[in-house]
Amino acid sequence: LFSPLAYAIAIATGDTNLRQGPGTNYPIVGQLKKGEHLKIIGKNKKGDWWQLEGQDGKPVWIIASRVTAQGPVDSVQVAKDIPKPPKQAARPASGGGGPRPAGAGQFGYGIQIQPYGGADLGFAANAIKGLGFNWVKWQVPWKEMEGSPGAISWGGQDNAVNFFAGQGINILASIVKAPDWARPANTDFSVEGPPADPNTFANFLGQYAGRYCGKVKAIEVWNEQNLWYEWGGEPLDPARYMQLLKASYQAIKAACPQMIVVSGALTPAGNVGNLAVDDFQYLEAMYQNGLKNYSDAIGIHPSGYNVPPNLTWQQACDYINQTGASFRGPCDSPHHSWSARSTVEGSRNIMVKYGDVNKRLWPTEFGWAVGPAVNSNYGYANDNTQEEQARWTVEFYQWMKSTGYVGISFLWNLNFSMTNPGTELQQWSIVTSDGRPTLTYQMLQQMPK
């Protein structure tokens, strides 16, 4: 027969942080790997944290929901030596510092729409105004407008631009996707990619800016250029992107001096071989290649995944563990990109480092998807409820406004549930497939602007 355990032990059910005290506001002092155990020597009053005897004999704490407790658990006493909670000021040093921008625009509310494929533009405009928002964003696929050099088809853009400008809604056009004739021969034509000669793109942008000067208020130059399938499977090269941005910036300003030029927003990512480059690393390289002089605003995509907007990336794994979330990216590969807030703050810190304090960050895409996930690549959606999407979106807008350095912020998305039903795109939409407002729409409508 097995002898009963002489003392209680905690066995980790997954890799879990060890803390200095009973709460996620205490510093991390180590980690208990899945299947490892330590001796239980105490608990907090609520009984939702165990005090353990660490490897060095010093007490550490672990959240009870992430362990299996075995042995004489009932005899465990409330610990007498519980450390005082750290002061709130001891939040992760991030903050997005530096002076507030001077004369570089202001905070504002926008949303991305799908204007093509028979989309009801009147519905979209009324929905945007109903939110109390006054900016709209859509993508402009260069390849679908200039099928051969110099032969530009303006019809679809004319309709959308003239309609929304006529409604008094400001437009951000995100211009992307080179036509095949403009791309290098060695590119991967199965995915989108940049032109071989940046001047071909700059020429198109100059014509676009000139045609819509006074109607389109801002142009975003490319999108997620730190990601392989937005860059033709070619080497992810910030210097090459900056050649594209420099030529484009000059062409846009020559055609329409008041046009706001937004740098292409990076996707939040770590370094993944030749598939992705860390967005902070890429943004630094953009600055090292002249970004400060060739942009009016800095585009970012602070993605929410399944992490609330008030948490930094250092706090994300504890939240995942506490809630029993099914998507464990923030624990399996801890990185700033899992936290929308950390993406904003870290990007701002890079702006400050390179002396670009008078510009604002423009989140040209952000949001939280709601499950059930249509595509397993977006499995984090399964952890998010409609109520969480609504509450987190409002909280993030309010927080971004409070920073003083965030500019126009575009929620992804309004109406893809109507234009692209059955795809993962619908999971971010804030109206239903038949055009009814979701809870997120209603809470944004009520949010003080």
Secondary structure, DSSP 8 states (H G I E B T S, - for coil): -----SS-EEEESS-EEEESSSSTTS-EEEEE-TT-EEEEEEE-TTSSEEEEE-TTS-EEEEEGGGEEEESSGGG--B-S-------GGGS-S----S---SSS---EEEEE----TT--HHHHHHHHHHHT--EEEEEEEHHHHEEETTEE--HHHHHHHHHHHHTT-EEEEEEE---GGGS-TTS-TTS----SSHHHHHHHHHHHHHHTBTTEEEEEEEE-TTBGGGTTTS---HHHHHHHHHHHHHHHHHH-TT-EEEEEEE-----BTTTB--HHHHHHHHHHTTGGGG-SEEEE--B-TTS-TT--HHHHHHHHHHHT-S--HHHHS--GGG-HHHHHHHHHHHHHHTT-TTSEEEESSBB---SS-SSGGGGGGGG--HHHHHHHHHHHHHHHHHHSSB-EEEES-SSHHHHSTTSGGGGG-SB-TTS-B-HHHHHHHHS--
